[in-house]
């Protein structure tokens, strides 16, 4: 595979628009589920108290914010539209202060808050997120004003993230995707965990089918969408063939590019059989935010019109560098290319 096209000089001219969520995240590493549950029960029975020894870190995140940040580090120009209050806006702008290629438009409201509990489960790192979604719960197109959308949608790609947290997410996605001014503007949709809104999935995709360019989903989201739209089951223990077939079946159903990313690898399909690329073998130290690092690298590749296999390998490399780091920091373009050269 040739990665020579991945240069900052090639990525700098592109402009993308990402929306709408900003979250204050706290990551809590839980060494043992059994000890955690037992400890909680013991404290409750004794009237409460402190459980010590849990490594924690605070992050400024949210799907849209994380993707915009990771894209900025890769060298893409980004318009980030988010909902947050004046106090948290200071933290948000500080996070992006070293990325002048990212422009931030703030709609004032309550930001989201998440506590992500990271567990080791049979040797695999998994997370459970406790979320207060803030005012993104009602982020309809009228909240993100027409004037702001008209200004920001003169872009090469528009991405809508975290539909699952936004009860007006269908209206928002349909509006901004419909108003993407020309066919060269790619529309990118990553819905997040759909489990609590299963009954809305059919209506969501019926409204987006004609305007959706790329659907990006993980294995859990793939399982729910496949069951509802196709009547098929994506297995809990899956193989590369399962991933490729799911991407192809969903693409055929929706008429758009479908990218399925999982811990073991990812697949992409549109008008041809799904292409699968295995994940890189690295020591996994974090998980929260890995999908956002993957999406950012995937988007950068779409902008450069890279072939599917190279695009997926580049996205997997970015995700591998993220999950193997202890800093919850997505990689720069140079770090991804250096990693790919080494492997």
N, C-alpha and C positions, 0 to 999 in steps of 0.2 A: 504494500500500500504506500502511496506517495502522499506525504503531508506537507509538501512544499507550498501549497496554496494557503496554508494557515500562517499568514503574516499579519502583523498589526496594520501594515500599510494597505492590506486588502480588506481588513475588517473595519478600519476607521471610518470609511465613507458611509457605512450602513447605519441606519437609524431605526430603533425599535421602540414600541410603546408597550409598557407592562402595567397591569393593574389587578386588583385594587387594595390588597391587604398589607397591613403592617402590624406585627405582633411583638410584644415583649415576651421573650421566651426564657424560661428557666429549665436547664437540663439537670436532671437528678439521676446519678448512676446508682442503681440498686443491685448490690452484689448477689443477693439471693431473694427470690420471690417468697420462699417459705419463711425465711427469717424476717422479711419485711412484714408479711401478713401477721405472723405471730407477734412481732413487736408492736404493731398497731393495736391488735386485740388486747395485749397485755397493758398497754398504756391507757386504753379506753376503760378497761375494767378497774384500773387504779385511779381513775379520775383525770387522766391526761398526763402530758409531760413531753419531754424532748427525746427524740431518737437521734443519736449522733453517729458520725462515721459515714455520712453519705456525701460523696464528692459532688459538687454542684457548680454550675457556671451560668451566668446571665448572658443572653444574646439579644440583639435587635434583629428580628426576622420576620416571618410570614412568607408564604410562598412567593408572592410577587416581589417582595423586597429582596428576598434571597436570590431569586433569579436575576433581578436587575443588578445586584451587587456582583454576582459571579460573571455576568455578561460584561459589566464594566471592567473587571479585571482581565477579561480576555481581549479587551480593546474595542468593543462595540459601543457606539453612542446610544444612550438609553434615555427615554422619557419615562419616569416612574410616577404613576398617579396613585396616591394612597390616602387612606383616611386615618388621621391621628389628631391628638390634641396638641395645644401649643407647647406644653411641657415636654411631651415625648418627641415632638418635632425637633427639638434641640438635639436629642440623642440620635435621631434618625439622620439629621444633616451632618452630625459629627462622624457617624459611621461612613458616610460617603465623601468626607472632606478631601480625601486623597484621590478621588476619582472625578476629575472635572468633566469627564465625558458622560456623566450621569446627571441629568436634570430632574429635579424633584418638584412635583406639583402636589400640594397638600390640600385636601378637603377636611376641614376641621370637624372632629368628632372623637368618640372614644376609640382608642386603639384596641387591638386584641391582646389577650394574655394567654399564655400556654405554659403549663408545667409538663414537661416531657420526661416520663420515667423510662430509663433505659435499662433493660434486663438482659442477662445472659440466659437463653433458653436452649438447652441441649447443645451448647457450643455456638449458637447463633445469636447475634445481637438483635434484639427487637425493642420497639418502644410502644408505650401507651401514653397518649397525650390528653391532658385535662385542659379544656379550652374554654375561655370566655371570649367570644368572637367580637365583642364590642359593636361598634356601629357599622362594621362591614356586613353585619347581618341584614342590613337594609340598603345595600349599595346598588340601587337601581340607576338607570341611565340619567334620570332627572337629578340625582345627587351629584353625579359627575357631569357638570353643566355642558350644554350644547356648545358654548363658545370654547370651553376647554377641550372637548372632544374634537371640534373642527380644527383646532390648532394642533393638537397632538397626533391626530390620525393621518397626517401627511407623513407616512412612515413606510418602511419596507416590510415590517412585520408588526402585528398587534397581537398581544397575548393576554388572555383572561385566565386568572388562576383562582383557586380555592372557591369554586362554585358551591361546594358542599356547605360552606359557612355562610353563604349569602342567599337569603330567601328570594332576593331579586336578581340572582345570578343569571337566570335564563334570559330575562329582559335585557340585562346589561350586555351579555355576550351577543345576543341576537342584534342589538342596536349597534354596537361597535363593529361587529363583523360585517353587517350589512353596509355600514357607512365607510368601510375601508375603500378608499377611492378608486382603486384600479386592480386589475387581476394580478399585477406584479406584487401587490401587498399580500403577504401570506398571513393567514389567521391561525392562531395556535391556542389550543385549549387544553388545560390540565385541571380536571375537576376536583381532585383530592378525594378524601374518603367519603364515598356516596352512601354508606350503609344506612344512615339515618334518614335518607331522602329517596329511598328505593322507588316509592310510588310516583316520583316526579321524573324518573330517568327517561321513560318513553317520550313524554312530552318535550323534555329538554332536547333530545336528539332529533325529534321530528321538526323542531323549529330551527335547529342548527344545520341540518343536513345540506342545504343548498349553499351555505356560506362558510362551512368549516373546511379548513385546509389540512390541519394536523391535529389529531387527538393523541395526547400523551398520557399514558396510564401505567400504574404499577400492577403487580399481580392481583392484589386485593380488589382494586377498581375494575380490572379486567374480568374478574370472577363475577362481580355483581352485574356489570353491563352485559356480559355474554349470557348470563342466565335470563335477564329481562328481555333483551333484544333478540337473542337467538334461540333461547330455550335450551342452551347447552351448559354443561358444567366444566369449568376450568378447575382441574384437580388441585387439592391442597398440597400434594406432593407431585410436582410437575417436572417435565423434561424440556429440553430445547425444542423438541417437536411440538409439544403442547403450546409453547410460547409462540412459535412461528404460525401454527394453525390458528391460534386465537387472533393474532394480528391480521392474518389474511381474511378470516371469516368476518371480523368486525369491519375491516376495510371494504369488503364486498357489500356489506349491509349498509354502511354509511356513505360510501362513495368518496372517501377521503383517505389521506395517509394516516395509518395507525401505527404508533410506536408503543411497544410494550416493554417496559424496563423492570427487571427483577434482580435479586441478588446473584443469580447464577448466570445471567446474561440478558440480552435484549433482542427484539426482533422488530422489523419494520416491513410494512406491506402497503402497496397501492398498485392495482392493475397488474400484479404479478405475484408469484409465491413469496411468502415472507422470508426475509433474510435474517439469519440468527448470527449473533456474535457473542461469544462467551465473555464473561467478566474476567478481569485480571485477578490473579490470586495474590491478595495482600492481607496483612494483619488488620482486622477491622477493629478500630478503636472508638468510632462514633457512628451513629446512624441518622440521627435527626438532621434533616436538611440534605441528605444524600441525593434524593430525587430532584431537588432544586439545582444542585451542581450539575447533575446529568442533563436536566432540561436546558440550562444555559449553554452548555457545550453543544447540545443538539441543535439549538437555535442558531448558534454561530455557524454551524456546518450548513444548515439550510440556507443561510444568507449567502454563503460561498458556493452554493449549488454543488455540494460534494456528493459523490455516489453513496448509496446506502451503507455498504460495508465499512467504508472509511469513516463515514459520519458516526456510525454506531461505535466503532472502535475508539474514536476520539472522545465521544461522550462517556464511554466506559472508563477511559483513562482518567478523565476529569473526576468522575465519581470515585474511582479507586484512590486517587490522591486525597480526596476529601475524607473518605471514611478511614483511611490509614493515618490521618493527621490527628493530633490531640488538640488542635487549636480551633476547630470548627471554622476553618478558613478555606474557601474554595481556591483552587490553584490559578496562577497566572497562565497566560498563553505559553510563555517560555517554559514553565514547569511541566505543562502537559506534553509539549513537544520533546523536552528532555527525557521525560518518563518513557514516551513511545520509542525514542531512539534507544534507550537502555534495554527495553524488553524485546 
